[in-house]
Amino acid sequence: YGARTAFMVAVGVTFIAVLIGVVLGAIAGFYGGWFDRFVMWFTDITMSVPQLLLVVVINASLKQPISQWMEARYLETFNPIYRNTQIIDFVLVFGAMALITWPPYARLVRAQVLSVRRRPYVTAARAMGLTNRLILTRYVLPNAMGPLIVAVSAGLGTAMVLESAFSFLGVGVTPPTPSWGNMISDGLRVWTNYPHLLAAPAAVLAVVTVAFNFLGDGLNDALNPKGQK
């Protein structure tokens, strides 16, 4: 059950972060100008904010209002879904982690788009009279996805570690929802008598994270064979 939470958060957060990063990075790199400067400025600011501090602020400022809204909705509709506290946890975790993980994807996509947009086939597409949106979506983005795929595979492992760390500190997924971070936190309290309760989730988290890193290295070797030389 802890693995289910970890994979759900990792896939969901990475998807949202990649979506934001690809859209902003592609538009900024392709069109340039003031939007490019604004996106890079906002990216630098976001990356400079301590991740834990941002998650704590979001959790502290939004959890109570969302809980009150869901309680009010339950009293109006008597729908049991509004009594499900897991929804609040996942909404806050998805939102907070997506806000701190999208900047690297935006910078990577922007760099790739800046390189690809100068290729001869892009110049030929412009000469044929194709619109900028068509050139960006059909010719530029597909040829800029290689490094992004590698980054996403490694980002899944990073998202799992972040989710476990936040849950361990009490600002992520909270009990009774199972999470590797919660299991490690519970095992830490009794590790002198029951060390396996701490070792098992920690070992699984480490193995899965290393596996995703190996997957990223393998994809990098497959998509960039020249880099092996």
C-alpha positions, 0 to 999 in steps of 0.5 A: 500500500505504501508503494501504491501511494508513492507511485501515484504521487510520483506519476501524478506530480511528474506529469503535472510538472512536465506539462507545466515545464514543457508548455512554458519552456517551449513557448519561452524558447521558441518565441523568446522576447519578454515572455522568455525573460519572464519565465526564466526570472520566475523559474530562478525565483521558484528554484531559489525558494527552499522546498520544505519551506514552500510545502509547509507554507502551502500545507499550513495556509490551505489545509484548513480552508479546504477542510472547512469547504469540504465539511460545508459541502458534506453538510449540504450534500451528505456525500461521503466523498467530502469526508475523505481526508485523503483527497485533501492530502493528495491535492496539497501534495500534488500541488506543492510538489508540482510547484517545486519540481517543474522549473528543471523541466522548463529550463531543459525544454527551453534549452532544447528548443533554442537548439532545435529551432535553428535547424535547417528543417525548421528554416525550411518549414518557415519558408514553406509558410507554416505557422509558428504553432504548427512548426513548434508542435510538429517539428520542434517539440518532437525533436526536443523530447529525447533529454526530457524523457531521460529527465522524467525517468530520473524525476520519478525517483526524485518525486518518490523521495520528496513525497517520503521526506515530506510525509516523514516530516508530517507535511505530506500524506498523513496517516492512516493513508499508507506512505513509505515516509510514514512507515519510516517515521513510525519505524524510527520510534521503535527501531531499537526493538523492531529494526525491521519496521524501519529497515524495510520501507527505507530499503524499498525506497532506496532500491526503487529510487536507484532503479529509476536512476538506472532506467534514466541512465539506460534511456540516456545511453539509448537516446544519446549513443554519441555521449558514450564515446 
